[in-house]
Amino acid sequence: MDEKQIQDAKSILSELCKSNNVTEKDILSYKRNGNIALVRMVYYTILKELGYSLNQIAMLTNKCDHTTVLSGIRRIISLIQSE
């Protein structure tokens, strides 16, 4: 992953946090309360749609591995499909 990808991901995170009234620190933490977890999963999904790999997203969000990211993306897709 190059520096531009990292900066792009940080910019997306910043805008997403501003528009959802959460902090970047919360999104990158292990907190699991509703709004924080939802915004985090949306962030995963946006990055995946932009072509980031699951491993890259896990690295950017301080998660242990790609399966956490995959689970979050699947959850967002499920929520979208149920609406």
Backbone as ProteinMPNN parsed JSONL, in Angstrom:
{"seq_chain_A": "MDEKQIQDAKSILSELCKSNNVTEKDILSYKRNGNIALVRMVYYTILKELGYSLNQIAMLTNKCDHTTVLSGIRRIISLIQSE", "coords_chain_A": {"N_chain_A": [[0.857, -1.164, 0.0], [0.606, 2.163, -0.903], [1.693, 5.528, -0.017], [-0.208, 7.414, -0.862], [-2.597, 5.927, -0.933], [-2.888, 5.408, 1.789], [-3.204, 8.017, 2.794], [-5.549, 8.745, 1.438], [-7.361, 6.947, 2.585], [-7.301, 7.842, 5.225], [-8.411, 10.384, 4.904], [-11.009, 9.74, 4.079], [-11.896, 8.439, 6.385], [-11.832, 10.578, 8.194], [-13.822, 12.338, 7.149], [-16.063, 10.673, 7.278], [-16.28, 10.289, 10.028], [-16.764, 12.924, 10.914], [-19.274, 13.41, 9.735], [-20.839, 11.63, 11.124], [-20.654, 12.118, 13.784], [-18.686, 10.891, 15.468], [-15.494, 9.948, 16.848], [-12.265, 9.607, 15.294], [-10.549, 8.123, 16.806], [-12.32, 6.511, 18.264], [-13.391, 4.92, 16.184], [-11.153, 3.506, 15.389], [-10.671, 2.045, 17.61], [-11.442, -0.713, 19.868], [-14.028, -0.559, 20.628], [-17.468, -1.442, 20.803], [-20.014, -0.384, 20.749], [-23.21, 0.499, 19.37], [-23.458, 2.838, 17.316], [-20.772, 3.478, 16.819], [-19.675, 1.012, 16.008], [-21.234, 0.559, 13.733], [-20.52, 2.711, 12.026], [-17.833, 2.087, 11.725], [-18.022, -0.344, 10.308], [-19.204, 0.577, 7.966], [-17.114, 2.133, 7.04], [-15.206, 0.113, 6.503], [-16.541, -1.08, 4.354], [-16.694, 0.962, 2.426], [-13.951, 1.336, 1.878], [-13.348, -1.189, 0.826], [-14.929, -1.177, -1.487], [-13.524, 0.712, -2.889], [-11.326, -0.658, -3.651], [-9.4, -1.54, -1.844], [-7.648, -4.165, -0.206], [-8.794, -6.815, 1.983], [-6.905, -7.353, 3.954], [-5.378, -4.994, 3.876], [-7.285, -3.14, 4.775], [-7.733, -4.127, 7.341], [-5.224, -3.612, 8.442], [-5.155, -0.792, 8.319], [-7.133, -0.158, 10.13], [-6.356, -1.14, 12.531], [-7.042, -3.776, 13.217], [-7.008, -7.253, 14.07], [-7.017, -9.249, 12.033], [-8.062, -10.035, 8.633], [-10.564, -11.228, 8.772], [-12.263, -10.014, 10.605], [-12.82, -7.637, 9.313], [-14.073, -8.613, 7.0], [-16.382, -9.766, 8.104], [-17.678, -7.447, 9.059], [-18.182, -6.069, 6.64], [-19.902, -7.878, 5.382], [-22.033, -7.686, 7.127], [-22.942, -5.042, 6.733], [-23.716, -5.204, 4.035], [-25.793, -7.023, 4.31], [-27.574, -5.506, 5.899], [-28.198, -3.467, 4.079], [-29.465, -4.92, 2.043], [-31.72, -5.809, 3.395], [-33.328, -3.636, 3.627]], "CA_chain_A": [[0.0, 0.0, 0.0], [1.457, 3.352, -0.987], [1.358, 6.662, 0.854], [-1.444, 8.032, -1.342], [-3.714, 5.093, -0.457], [-3.01, 5.631, 3.232], [-3.771, 9.362, 2.984], [-6.938, 8.701, 0.972], [-8.136, 6.237, 3.603], [-7.406, 8.738, 6.382], [-9.362, 11.441, 4.54], [-12.34, 9.136, 4.113], [-12.219, 8.231, 7.792], [-12.088, 11.883, 8.79], [-15.13, 12.814, 6.691], [-17.084, 9.766, 7.808], [-16.419, 10.59, 11.459], [-17.417, 14.225, 11.042], [-20.686, 13.33, 9.361], [-21.552, 10.72, 12.018], [-20.423, 12.534, 15.17], [-17.825, 9.978, 16.222], [-14.087, 10.311, 16.678], [-11.422, 8.622, 14.612], [-10.03, 7.252, 17.865], [-13.362, 5.515, 18.536], [-13.494, 3.992, 15.047], [-9.955, 2.663, 15.366], [-10.597, 1.307, 18.871], [-12.182, -1.979, 19.891], [-15.37, -0.301, 21.138], [-18.457, -2.151, 19.996], [-21.349, 0.156, 20.858], [-23.947, 0.601, 18.121], [-23.109, 3.797, 16.28], [-19.346, 3.357, 16.498], [-19.488, -0.224, 15.235], [-21.871, 0.738, 12.427], [-19.669, 3.594, 11.224], [-16.625, 1.318, 11.416], [-18.344, -1.304, 9.242], [-19.394, 1.371, 6.742], [-15.754, 2.475, 6.606], [-14.669, -1.094, 5.864], [-17.233, -1.309, 3.092], [-16.244, 2.002, 1.487], [-12.582, 1.02, 1.451], [-13.391, -2.382, -0.03], [-15.466, -0.739, -2.778], [-12.467, 1.49, -3.553], [-10.272, -1.56, -4.111], [-8.463, -1.964, -0.802], [-7.803, -5.572, 0.164], [-9.23, -7.018, 3.365], [-5.717, -7.224, 4.808], [-5.031, -3.578, 3.956], [-8.282, -2.494, 5.631], [-7.433, -4.555, 8.714], [-4.034, -2.887, 8.882], [-5.523, 0.614, 8.494], [-8.06, 0.006, 11.252], [-5.76, -1.769, 13.713], [-7.715, -5.017, 13.556], [-6.075, -8.389, 14.08], [-6.909, -9.877, 10.717], [-9.055, -9.68, 7.629], [-11.89, -11.814, 9.013], [-13.055, -8.992, 11.283], [-13.244, -6.726, 8.25], [-15.024, -9.338, 6.161], [-17.623, -9.874, 8.867], [-18.307, -6.128, 9.054], [-18.677, -5.796, 5.29], [-21.08, -8.737, 5.18], [-23.126, -7.148, 7.941], [-23.46, -3.858, 6.045], [-24.427, -5.681, 2.843], [-27.04, -7.617, 4.808], [-28.448, -4.4, 6.301], [-28.654, -2.788, 2.864], [-30.385, -5.806, 1.344], [-32.947, -5.986, 4.148], [-34.138, -2.407, 3.583]], "C_chain_A": [[0.91, 1.236, 0.0], [0.918, 4.485, -0.112], [0.052, 7.336, 0.434], [-2.668, 7.245, -0.87], [-3.956, 5.31, 1.034], [-3.656, 6.99, 3.495], [-5.229, 9.427, 2.541], [-7.836, 8.04, 2.016], [-8.332, 7.108, 4.841], [-8.406, 9.867, 6.116], [-10.798, 10.935, 4.583], [-12.788, 8.947, 5.552], [-12.592, 9.551, 8.467], [-13.481, 12.399, 8.415], [-16.268, 11.965, 7.244], [-17.335, 10.044, 9.285], [-17.136, 11.913, 11.679], [-18.914, 14.119, 10.779], [-21.504, 12.433, 10.283], [-21.307, 11.001, 13.494], [-19.698, 11.497, 16.032], [-16.377, 10.4, 15.985], [-13.347, 9.212, 15.924], [-10.871, 7.624, 15.623], [-11.04, 6.153, 18.192], [-13.435, 4.468, 17.428], [-12.313, 3.023, 15.033], [-9.771, 1.858, 16.649], [-11.346, -0.024, 18.748], [-13.585, -1.802, 20.461], [-16.405, -0.912, 20.204], [-19.859, -1.563, 20.099], [-21.89, 0.551, 19.48], [-23.431, 1.54, 17.054], [-21.65, 3.684, 15.868], [-19.096, 2.128, 15.627], [-20.075, -0.078, 13.833], [-21.015, 1.605, 11.516], [-18.386, 2.873, 10.82], [-16.887, 0.346, 10.261], [-18.607, -0.599, 7.913], [-18.031, 1.755, 6.17], [-15.091, 1.283, 5.909], [-15.232, -1.247, 4.455], [-16.812, -0.287, 2.037], [-14.846, 1.678, 0.969], [-12.547, -0.191, 0.527], [-13.897, -2.018, -1.423], [-14.436, 0.058, -3.576], [-11.262, 0.634, -3.946], [-9.232, -1.952, -3.087], [-8.708, -3.44, -0.494], [-8.264, -5.668, 1.613], [-8.064, -6.856, 4.332], [-5.284, -5.765, 4.957], [-5.993, -2.839, 4.886], [-8.036, -2.863, 7.087], [-6.233, -3.796, 9.263], [-4.376, -1.424, 9.178], [-6.384, 0.855, 9.727], [-7.594, -0.703, 12.519], [-6.485, -3.034, 14.156], [-6.735, -6.177, 13.379], [-5.909, -9.023, 12.703], [-8.096, -9.514, 9.84], [-10.451, -10.219, 7.922], [-12.809, -10.855, 9.752], [-13.641, -8.03, 10.252], [-14.307, -7.394, 7.381], [-16.382, -9.466, 6.84], [-18.385, -8.547, 8.872], [-18.897, -5.771, 7.705], [-19.926, -6.617, 5.016], [-22.287, -8.213, 5.95], [-23.766, -5.931, 7.275], [-24.242, -4.267, 4.802], [-25.779, -6.269, 3.239], [-28.044, -6.524, 5.212], [-29.024, -3.685, 5.085], [-29.713, -3.631, 2.145], [-31.718, -5.966, 2.075], [-33.845, -4.751, 4.119], [-35.013, -2.342, 2.379]], "O_chain_A": [[1.848, 1.338, 0.79], [-0.173, 4.395, 0.45], [-0.715, 7.781, 1.289], [-3.665, 7.837, -0.455], [-5.101, 5.386, 1.479], [-4.557, 7.098, 4.327], [-6.049, 10.081, 3.184], [-8.935, 8.519, 2.294], [-9.409, 7.109, 5.437], [-9.159, 10.255, 7.009], [-11.694, 11.627, 5.067], [-13.928, 9.258, 5.899], [-13.561, 9.617, 9.224], [-14.23, 12.847, 9.282], [-17.313, 12.489, 7.63], [-18.481, 10.034, 9.735], [-18.017, 12.011, 12.533], [-19.723, 14.676, 11.522], [-22.734, 12.464, 10.238], [-21.703, 10.215, 14.355], [-20.065, 11.266, 17.184], [-16.079, 11.122, 15.034], [-13.754, 8.05, 15.923], [-10.743, 6.434, 15.334], [-10.661, 4.996, 18.376], [-13.531, 3.272, 17.703], [-12.473, 1.849, 14.699], [-8.826, 1.078, 16.765], [-11.813, -0.4, 17.673], [-14.262, -2.789, 20.749], [-16.246, -0.904, 18.983], [-20.809, -2.161, 19.594], [-21.138, 0.887, 18.565], [-23.008, 1.089, 15.989], [-21.331, 3.786, 14.684], [-18.385, 2.204, 14.625], [-19.481, -0.539, 12.858], [-20.81, 1.263, 10.351], [-17.909, 3.035, 9.697], [-16.071, 0.227, 9.346], [-18.268, -1.125, 6.853], [-17.823, 1.707, 4.958], [-14.486, 1.437, 4.848], [-14.502, -1.507, 3.498], [-16.598, -0.644, 0.878], [-14.591, 1.739, -0.234], [-11.794, -0.209, -0.447], [-13.36, -2.491, -2.425], [-14.479, 0.073, -4.806], [-10.292, 1.142, -4.509], [-8.266, -2.636, -3.427], [-9.848, -3.904, -0.521], [-8.137, -4.711, 2.377], [-8.223, -6.282, 5.409], [-4.87, -5.346, 6.038], [-5.569, -2.009, 5.691], [-8.12, -2.008, 7.968], [-6.233, -3.384, 10.423], [-3.928, -0.879, 10.187], [-6.367, 1.944, 10.301], [-8.361, -0.846, 13.471], [-6.536, -3.331, 15.35], [-5.762, -6.08, 12.631], [-4.792, -9.298, 12.266], [-9.004, -8.789, 10.249], [-11.429, -9.714, 7.371], [-14.022, -10.884, 9.542], [-14.814, -7.663, 10.322], [-15.33, -6.784, 7.07], [-17.418, -9.287, 6.199], [-19.605, -8.532, 8.706], [-19.999, -5.227, 7.634], [-20.903, -6.1, 4.474], [-23.42, -8.29, 5.476], [-24.991, -5.804, 7.255], [-25.32, -3.73, 4.546], [-26.787, -6.033, 2.572], [-29.229, -6.622, 4.895], [-30.205, -3.338, 5.066], [-30.733, -3.107, 1.696], [-32.74, -6.231, 1.442], [-35.0, -4.815, 4.541], [-35.75, -1.372, 2.203]]}, "name": "protein", "num_of_chains": 1, "seq": "MDEKQIQDAKSILSELCKSNNVTEKDILSYKRNGNIALVRMVYYTILKELGYSLNQIAMLTNKCDHTTVLSGIRRIISLIQSE"}
